Amino acid sequence: MNELPTPAQIRDTMPFAALIGIELLEARPELVRGRLDFSPERCTAGDLIHGGALMALADTCGGVCAFLNLPDNAVGTATIESKTNFMRAVRDGSMTASTRPLHTGRTLAVLETEISRADGALVAKVIQTQAFHYPRG
């Protein structure tokens, strides 16, 4: 049986995730967890975390989850749809995303991500669809 790469090894293959400071805490086919710390560079007006930073956290975790659920012969994934509902603001601390697959088929995966603040309050819920890529030929 092949061992899965560590969460740090997976994150290091994603330059944008590394650039913005995402840390993968857990990476298994049934659950991917990532964290992003509050930073003024990740804020919008009013010292609130920018929605795009939250969406990047969710997309990173969703992409990893989809990749860890690749069907036989698939070689990669791409986000083809993402819907985010923002529940509350983040003004400090860290945000943790938890992604679980809702459906994995031959061509698509549907994933659900919940992002919470350090106090446990739900910040955002994301439903995302990832397409599986196969070699041409």
N, C-alpha and C positions, 0 to 999 in steps of 0.2 A: 504494500500500500504506500502511495506517495504521501509524504508529509506536507502539510500546508506551510507556506512561508509565514514568517512572523508578521504581526500587524505592522511593525516598523519597516520590514522589508517591502511589504505591499505599498505602504504610503510612500516610500522612497522611489517607487516607480511612477509616481504621480507628481511631477514638478510643481504644478499649480497648488496642489494641496499642501506640499511642503512650504512653498512660498508664503502662503497666507497663515501658516502655523497650525494646520490641522494635525492632531495626533490620533492615530488609530489605537484604540484600547483593546479591542477584541475583533477578530475576523474569522468567523465560521460561516458555513453555508446558511445556517438557520438564524444567525444573528451577527450583525456588524455594529460595533459601537465606536463612535469617534467623539473627540472633544475639541473645542475651540475656545481659547481664553479671551476674555474681554481685553480690548486694547483700543486706545484712541484712534489708531490708524484704521481700525475696522468699523468706525462709527460714521453716522450721518449727522445732520444737524441735531443739536440738543443732547449730544453725548449718548446716543442710542446706537446699539449695534445695527449696522446696515443690513437690510433684508437680503441683499446679495451675498453677504458673508454667511448668513444662515442657509441660504439656498445652496451655496457652494459646499457647506458642510453636509447637507442632505444629499447632494448629488455625488459627492465623494463616497459617502457610505453606501448609497444606492448602487453606484458603479461597482464597488468592491463586492457587494452582496450578489449582484448579477453575475459578476465574473466567477465568483466562487460556486455558482450554480450553473455554469456552462454545460449545455447538453454535450453528448458525445460528438466529436468532430468540430464543434464550434471553436472559434479562435479568439473571439472578443465580443465586446458589447458597445452600444452607444445609446445615450438617452434620446428617446424620440418624443417624450411628453413628460411634463412635470407640472404638478399643481400644488401650490403652497397656500395654506391658510395660516395667517399669523394671529396668534391669540393674545400675546402680551409682549411688552418691551423688555429688553435686556440692558441694564445700566451699569453692571459690574459683574465680577465673578467669571464663571465659565458656562458654556453651553455643551450639553451632551446629547448626541444623536444616537438613536437606536433604530436600526433598520432590519425589517423582517420581510421575507418573500411572501406575498399573498398568492402568487401563481408563478410557476415556471413551466413553460412548455418548450416546444421545439424551436419556435421563432422569437418568442417574447418572454419577458419576466415582468411582473407587476410587483412593485415593492412599496412598503409603507414605512415612513420614517417619522418618528416623534422626536422633537427637540425640546429639551427641558433645561431650565435654569439650574444653578447650583442648589437652590432651595426646593427643587422638585417640581416647580410650577411649569406647566406645559406652555411652551413658547410658540411652537409651530407644528403643524402636521402636514406631511408631504406624501402625495401619491405619485409614483413615477413609473413610467413604462420604459423598459430597456429592450432594444432589439439585439438578438444574437447574430453574430457575423460568422459566416462559413467561408472556407477557402473557395476561390473560383476554380472551376475546372469541370 
